[in-house]
Amino acid sequence: TKNITKRASAPVSVAVQGDETRVPFRGMRKRIADNMTRSAFTATHFTYVEEVDTSDLVEVRDRAKERGFARGVMLTYLPFIVKAVVAGLKRHPSLNSSLDETSNEIVLKNYFHIGVATQGPQGLAVAVVRDAVKLSIFEFAAEIERLSAAIQGGTATREDLTGSTFTISSLGKLGGLMATPIINFPEVGILGVHKMEQRPAVVNNEIVIRWKMNLAISLDHRLVDGFDGAMFVQHVKALLEDPTMMLMEMF
């Protein structure tokens, strides 16, 4: 808090000008604001954007949905994205790290607790799926359903909401084309997943309709070089575009 106060500008007073409603700025909304401010003033953000052809992934997920229903889970694309992200983090460990400013050490984490930004009744929360590398796609889908229900119902525990090593932010169909996600400090990276839609593409010199989406990653340039960030995204892109290769990397 002292660091935020020191670096931020002086408080701004907003004069009353007419018919207004004033809501106390405190609780969850205030904590979210403080965390965002700390991240913006501490981590040196840079963003890299890539387009991904998810046509093959759409087919795989459509075939797997019935298996998901049989297990009592709604299978979205998110578990596939998480599996690709974990594979990328294993190959590029600098993205699964934090900076310990007190000891001046870079902490490279050999565990993968993936945060998923989730909109709750009191604002944005990060649901944490622990040891995501050990979960199957269906197990991950079930855990996300459990965490989302806990956040919506106000029963999420501290363990459910803390300790992530890398965060994914997705608004699904509302995801737009591109945004600059703010890092979930003290992590060094956050991946924004944008809406998947059919777009024209050139394949073998012909214009065809393919399923596409954009990925936008924000990274802390203090710990992650641009080259490493780009290579990470390219690896995630390759796995999402070829789900068979993704399944091979899971074993």
BELURJO-V80477 format. One line per field, one symbol per residue. ss: DSSP state (H for helix, E for strand, C for the rest). psi: psi as a letter, one per 40 degrees, with the letter a starting at -180 (. if undefined). Layout:
ss->???
psi->???
//
This chain:
ss->CHHHHHHCCCCCCCCCCCCCCCCCCCHHHHHHHHHHHHHHHHCCEEEEEEEEECHHHHHHHHHHHHHHHHCCCCCCCHHHHHHHHHHHHHHCHHHCEEEECCCCEEEECCCCCEEEEEEECCEEEEEEECCHHHCCHHHHHHHHHHHHHHHHHCCCCHHHHCCCCEEEEECHHHCCCCCCCCCCCCECEEEEECCCEEEEEEECCEEEEEEEEEEEEEEECCCCCHHHHHHHHHHHHHHHHCHHHHHHHCC
psi->dddddddiiiihhhiheahihhhhgaadddddddddddddedhghihhhihhhedddddddddeddddddefihhaeddddddddddddddgedefiihhddefihhhheighhhhhhhideahihhhhifddeiiddddddddddddddddefehidddeieieiihhhebeeeadiigihhghfieihhhhiihihiiihhfeihihihiiihhhhiheddhidddddddddddddddegddddddee.
//
